[in-house]
Every structure is written in structure tokens, then in C-alpha cells.
Amino acid sequence: MKRASSLATSMHSCGIDLAPGGRYRRRLIHDCVGGQQFGGISTPKSVPSILIFTGPPGEEFGYKDRWIDHATFLYTGEGQVGDMELVRGNRAICDHKENRKELHLFEIESKGYVQYIGEMERVDHEWWVGPDVEGKDRRAIRFRLRLLE
């Protein structure tokens, strides 16, 4: 039997049943568990989880997220201008297993709404050169994440 994630348990206590494929108002997720309501990486203090958000809005800021197979997702780290650093949200993703924090992926569907993809784990990361929001080349981090079944 699959264990319930800490995030699912916390959201259930708020009357929200978290399930892959489910559509949710992002604001309600944050009202329930906390964390930053804007940006791609949210680190709520009330639950041992990191929430990551992907979708078309990020492309205008130089983020290049994509699936490379049915279970492997490439996720661009945070930072819009200049070189990315392995700090804050990027560090949280990198160290999530050591810090015993779950990693949950959501895809932005429309303004204010996200679809829950599922729980992920970081496999590794790489550095690459890509544009920042000003169109200038910079060092960027890309995480390779695996969907947990």
C-alpha cells in the first residue's frame, strides 16, 4: 500500500484531496500549507515538502522545463537575472532527500490554477548556458527529476 505524502495529508486536513491529475487553485494550496505564492519554487514551513511549479509563463523568463520520457522531468532552477546559484530554492531541491523533504511538481494550467503531477525526486543536476530574462547568456542550473510511482 502506498503511503500518503505529508503534503497530501496536510491538504486533506484543509478539505483538499490531492491526487495526480487534480486541478487546484494555487492560492488554496498556499492558504493550507504556506510557502511562497509566486515563483517556481515554494518552501512551506508547515510541511516537509518543496512545491515546484512549471508551465508556459516560465518560458518568457528563460526557463526550459520539459519531460524527456514518461517519468523524467528536466526542471530549470530559480533566478531570472545573471548566473543562477545553488542557494535558496535551488539548494532546497538539491538537498531535499538529505533534508527529508518531499518534492512535488505542479503544472500551471491557467491564471491561478495548477494541475498536480505528482511526487518527484531529484536524480542529479547540471549546469548549462542559457538566456536570462534580459536575453543575456548566463550559467543556469537544470535538475533531473524522477516521478515516484
C-alpha positions as CSV (number, residue, x, y, z in Angstrom):
1,M,0.0,0.0,0.0
2,K,1.4,3.4,-1.0
3,R,2.0,5.8,1.9
4,A,0.2,9.2,1.8
5,S,2.6,12.1,1.3
6,S,2.9,14.7,4.1
7,L,1.6,17.3,1.6
8,A,-1.5,15.2,0.8
9,T,-2.2,14.6,4.5
10,S,-1.9,18.3,5.3
11,M,-4.0,19.3,2.3
12,H,-6.6,16.7,3.3
13,S,-6.9,18.4,6.7
14,C,-7.9,21.6,4.8
15,G,-10.6,19.7,2.8
16,I,-8.5,19.3,-0.3
17,D,-7.8,15.8,-1.7
18,L,-4.5,15.9,-3.6
19,A,-4.3,13.5,-6.4
20,P,-2.2,13.3,-9.6
21,G,-4.1,15.0,-12.4
22,G,-6.2,17.0,-10.0
23,R,-6.7,20.7,-10.7
24,Y,-6.3,23.2,-7.8
25,R,-6.3,26.9,-7.1
26,R,-2.7,27.7,-6.3
27,R,-3.8,30.2,-3.6
28,L,-5.7,27.5,-1.8
29,I,-2.7,25.3,-1.7
30,H,-0.7,28.1,-0.1
31,D,-3.5,29.1,2.3
32,C,-3.4,25.5,3.5
33,V,0.3,24.7,3.8
34,G,2.0,28.1,3.4
35,G,5.1,28.8,1.2
36,Q,5.7,31.4,-1.4
37,Q,2.7,32.1,-3.6
38,F,4.7,33.4,-6.5
39,G,7.7,31.9,-8.4
40,G,8.6,28.4,-9.4
41,I,9.9,27.0,-6.1
42,S,7.9,27.2,-2.8
43,T,9.2,26.0,0.5
44,P,6.4,25.9,3.1
45,K,7.5,25.8,6.7
46,S,4.4,23.9,7.9
47,V,5.0,20.7,5.9
48,P,8.2,18.8,5.0
49,S,7.7,19.4,1.3
50,I,9.0,21.6,-1.6
51,L,6.5,22.6,-4.2
52,I,7.7,23.3,-7.7
53,F,5.7,24.9,-10.4
54,T,6.3,24.7,-14.2
55,G,4.5,25.9,-17.2
56,P,4.3,28.3,-20.1
57,P,4.7,31.5,-18.0
58,G,8.2,30.5,-17.1
59,E,9.3,30.3,-20.8
60,E,9.3,34.1,-21.1
61,F,11.9,34.2,-18.2
62,G,14.3,31.8,-19.9
63,Y,13.1,28.6,-18.1
64,K,13.2,25.5,-20.3
65,D,11.4,22.7,-18.4
66,R,10.4,19.5,-20.2
67,W,9.7,15.8,-20.0
68,I,12.4,13.6,-21.5
69,D,10.5,10.4,-21.0
70,H,7.3,9.3,-19.2
71,A,9.0,9.6,-15.7
72,T,11.9,12.0,-16.1
73,F,11.4,15.8,-16.0
74,L,14.1,18.5,-16.5
75,Y,13.4,21.5,-14.3
76,T,15.2,24.8,-14.6
77,G,16.3,26.3,-11.3
78,E,15.3,29.7,-10.0
79,G,16.9,33.1,-10.8
80,Q,15.8,35.4,-13.6
81,V,18.9,37.7,-14.0
82,G,22.5,36.7,-14.1
83,D,24.0,33.4,-13.2
84,M,21.9,31.1,-11.1
85,E,23.3,30.0,-7.8
86,L,22.9,26.8,-5.7
87,V,21.1,28.7,-2.9
88,R,17.5,29.1,-1.5
89,G,15.0,27.1,-3.6
90,N,17.7,25.6,-5.8
91,R,19.5,24.3,-2.7
92,A,16.2,23.1,-1.3
93,I,15.7,20.9,-4.4
94,C,19.3,19.7,-4.5
95,D,19.2,18.7,-0.8
96,H,15.6,17.5,-0.5
97,K,16.4,13.8,0.2
98,E,19.1,14.6,2.8
99,N,16.7,17.0,4.5
100,R,13.8,14.5,4.3
101,K,11.6,16.8,2.3
102,E,9.2,15.6,-0.4
103,L,9.3,17.3,-3.8
104,H,6.0,17.9,-5.5
105,L,5.5,19.0,-9.1
106,F,2.6,21.2,-10.3
107,E,2.0,22.4,-13.8
108,I,0.4,25.9,-14.3
109,E,-2.8,25.4,-16.4
110,S,-4.3,28.9,-16.4
111,K,-4.2,32.0,-14.3
112,G,-4.4,30.9,-10.7
113,Y,-4.9,27.2,-11.4
114,V,-2.4,24.3,-11.4
115,Q,-2.5,20.6,-12.1
116,Y,-0.8,18.3,-9.6
117,I,1.6,16.0,-11.5
118,G,3.0,14.0,-8.5
119,E,5.8,13.5,-6.1
120,M,9.3,13.6,-7.6
121,E,12.8,13.0,-6.5
122,R,16.0,14.8,-7.7
123,V,18.3,12.4,-9.6
124,D,21.0,14.9,-10.4
125,H,21.6,18.4,-11.8
126,E,23.7,20.0,-14.4
127,W,24.9,23.5,-15.4
128,W,24.3,24.9,-18.8
129,V,24.4,28.3,-20.6
130,G,21.1,29.9,-21.4
131,P,19.5,33.3,-21.6
132,D,18.3,35.2,-18.6
133,V,15.2,37.5,-18.6
134,E,17.3,40.2,-20.3
135,G,18.4,37.9,-23.0
136,K,22.0,37.7,-21.8
137,D,23.8,34.4,-21.5
138,R,24.2,33.1,-18.0
139,R,25.0,29.9,-16.1
140,A,21.8,28.1,-15.3
141,I,21.0,25.0,-13.3
142,R,18.8,22.2,-14.6
143,F,17.5,19.5,-12.3
144,R,16.8,16.0,-13.5
145,L,13.7,14.8,-11.5
146,R,12.1,11.4,-11.5
147,L,8.4,10.8,-10.9
148,L,7.8,8.5,-8.0
149,E,5.2,5.8,-8.7
